[in-house]
Amino acid sequence: HLPIYPDASDSVCLAWNYRDALTVIWSHKCVVCFLAGHTHDGGYSEDPSGVYHVNLEGVIETAPDSQAFATVHVYPDKML
């Protein structure tokens, strides 16, 4: 739920041990994306290891009469 990359979030929303979490993520070359919430405005950044950090907008920010969900399709060469 909590973001772990500072450039994709404001500092108030980061996991308190985000540096430890990044160390684990960066130790595995197979990680290409980290999805998080909590940052109500959303956020996005690619870190120096090439991992994409996507913070989804909060449900509370969803406009009336719209949807608050996402579907991620994962393929060998891309994510949609």
N, C-alpha and C positions, 0 to 999 in steps of 0.2 A: 504494500500500500504506500509506503514512503519512498520518495525519490532518494537516490544515492549519488547523484552527480550534480555538483553545484551549478554548472552552467545551464542545466535544464530546469532549475528550480530556484526559488528564493531560499535564503539560508534558514528561515523559520521552519520550512517544511521538510528539511533534510533529516534523514535518519541520524540519530545521535552518533552511531558508529559507522557512518557512511564510508569512511576511509578503509575500515576493515572489510566492508562489503565489496568495495571496489577492488581490493587486493584479491579477494576470492574470484570475482568476475574476471579480472585481468589474468588470472593464472590459468584460465581455460580458454584456449584459442577458438573453441567452438561457439562461444557466446557472441551473438551478433546484435541482440536487442534486449533492453531492460524496460519493461512496462511498469509504470507506477501510477498512482493517483495522488490524492491529498493536496496537490497544488491546484486550487480551484480554477485558476486561469489557464491551466495546462502549461506545457513546456516541451522543448525539444532541443537536443544537442548531440553531436557526435563527439565522443571522447578521443584522446590520442591513440587508444588501442583499436579504434574503429568500431566500438560498440555504440549503437544508437540508443539514446535514452529518451523515451517518450512518456510524458506525464499527461494522462488523460484529464480533460476538464471535469470538474466536479458536477455531480447531478444537480446541485443547488444552482448552478449557473445555466442550466438548460432552459431555453426559452419555452414559454407555454405552447402547448399544442405541437411539441416536437418530441423526438425520441432521445433517450439517454442510454445508449448501448453501443457496443462495437463488436465486430466480428473480424478476427484475424485469420486469414488463410495462409498457411505456411507451406512453402514448396522448397525443393532442394536448392533453388537458386534465387528465391525472393520471398518476400512477405507482402501480402496485400491486405 
